[in-house]
Amino acid sequence: MTENERSGPSRRALIGWGGAGLALGAAAAGGGVALSDGGLGLASAAPDHAVPFHGTHQAGIATPVQDRLHFAAFDVKTEDRAEFVQLLKDWTAAARLMTAGKPVGEGAYGGLAEAPPDDTGEALGLSPSRLTLTVGFGPSLFERFGLADRRPAGLADLPKFPGDNLDAARTGGDLCVQACADDPQVAVHAIRNLARVGFGKVAVRWSQLGFGKTSSTTPDAQTPRNLMGFKDGTRNIAGTETARLDKHVWVSASDGDAKSAWMTGGSYLVARRIRMNIETWDRTSLQEQEDVFGRDKGEGAPVGKAKEHDAPFLKAMKPDAHVRLAHPDSNGGITILRRGYSFTDGTDGLGRLDAGLFFLAYQRDVREGFIPLQRRLSAHDALNEYIQHVGSAVFAVPPGVRDPHDWWGRTLFSKEA
Amino acid sequence: MRAVRPIAIAATAAAALTALSACTAKSDAKDGDAIQVTAADTKCDTSAKSVPAGQVTLKIENKGSRATEVEIVFPDDRIVSEKENIGPGTKYTLTAEVKAGSYEIACRPGMKGHGVRQKLDVTGSGASAKRNPALDAAVAGYRQYAQDQADETVPLAETFAKAVQAGDLAAAKKAYAPSRLGWERTEPVAESFGDIDPKVDTRADGLEDGQKWTGWHRLEKSLWQDKKIGAGDKKLAAELVTDLRDWQHRVGKAEITPTSMANGAKELLDEVATGKVTGEEDRYAHTDLVDFKGNVEGAQKAYELLKPVAAKNDSALTGELDKQFAALDKLLDKYRPAKDSYDFVSYDKVGKDQRKELSDAVNALAEPLSKLAAAVVK
């Protein structure tokens, strides 16, 4: 984005948090924020690397997958519902600014010398980098604020799967924010500033940095590889496949009862930190590696096929091959939208790479998406010898923020909604 | 907040106008004339209430029965110039370069306490910016607090040192944490004495190669890790008391401003967030929670003193700070047997989840506290 395109209403003219709503209306009119195109943000994402924030669905699900991730799960610290609602409004205002490439609040400099700046400043001069911020509510949130009867059935607790070795410090959370961007500094800046706005109301429980997207929602692009060197999820749902999205990803008004109608247009997110036994994988023969996945390593073609996108012939694969077990045809059509990232958090103290896949999947109902799929995989997948699930969380991702007056979670928290 | 800059410029202009009009203000002491100060046990008579800016001379006579101290002080109690230990029946001439503004002359019989005071207006050019009496009162209150903390600390440090010198391991351990409380409560002020702080409160990791390690934490290591008191430790204990007396003696002269108070309160929370929550501060004694409490109390004191001004400018902020101080206090109370006790739970018994909870509460307070300085200068 050029300096010229960045013009528009100066954030210096804003009057802080209180004036954010007013200022944002002006920002949208000035063209700093691309207008809503129904929530997908595909066409208008290109010119200034900004993905529209407003829409029917939250950005960061079906919108094109960016290269980098900073994902954070938060615990709620306040007992006061009004205070929590105010936080969601403040977060929405900050997210609107940051996804448009603007600093939070009054900015990072130029304010009172005696006070810390509102924005931390490390994203100054960077483009919006297609930043998307996506918020989700964990099951434990519904134990607060009198929300018990609003918890949708589709937000099911995950059962204990065989082989799970979950670390409580990387599991759960009352709410989450998924920040995806093409520049890691932009994603880290976004979570850092939301955490700052949230101090006293929420506290970061755990967070995960990711790089090298392992799946794509724009399938004409080449499928990215995971840290095992394989292409996986080549048949992921594309952002343009409206019918498949409606069928498998977006919650419909007919799902659940009146008390969970607030989720219409939302989705359910499963996050799993999957550690890979990198060193033992790297010592595995090429034949076994290809057998484990059911693909060849070079092209990524399914067993017996020539090209990556050729339809797999599942019966040609070993019965415990990953692709065979995970494929919708082996699971009564179960399809999820994957948005996972590789992660590397240095070494683990034993000299082993602490690395793997931070798996993120969106679906219309966790009971019909991740749970049956993972039941099958955790019991039979040949890949299990080389991976371990060490962190886990599930979130209800509410519908999109419609316009400059709307806010994250309004349909759940606003009685008149 | 954006509007503040223009207001600040206006204030400066107003101050300049005041300065101009002050030029014509009448002084009742002529340039070069000395002010006669007659000090006694209960009085402090001065021959003039107003002098022109520049060289000011006090001709002091102590007619009392005790040694006295005479000072020229700012309205916030900062000392411009002073003479200590003026014996009964003796005279002294004190001169000082004094800018225009409002001051007081203080006589402190016995060299203790607030003393007996007289107003002194220094007139003329170069008048200082308009002062806010509420902020001056806050600074004066904090200066007194810092002094009180130092005064209370010295005897506690002496108790600690005596136990070390007697080779009484148990008594020394018991006296260690209490001897630190006053220092921890006023750490930003205490640390402003760059020569004292490294001598009394340096941790092992703060040392350079070859640097001699002295002070509380060196003794802490002897008591808890080495579990013995050597001849060197006894010497160190004596040095600690000497250094703390030096602090007690100088603390009244510390440069304190409303914003340094506000930011000092935040820095106390920073101390907690970086050193205490992690258990690094008292890594051998595990008395981190005592220091933690001291830091929070000190921050709270600074806040309470600034609150009347801050509440006028930003009542939402002070409301939040009241709430978060109370929440942190309540959380800390879970780690001590009674509200007036400083026998906190040993920090090695505080689990990872509990430390996270404490850290969250510190962040919840420190973030709004970082906005206090702005609320004070608005």
Interface residues (C-beta under 8 A of the other chain):
Chain A: R12 I15 G16 D75 K77 E106 G111 L112 E114 A115 P116 A169 R196 F199 G200 K201 A203
Chain B: M1 R2 V4 T259 A262 N263 E320 Q324 K352 K356 D360 N363 A364 L365 A366 E367 P368 S370 K371 A373 A374 V376 V377
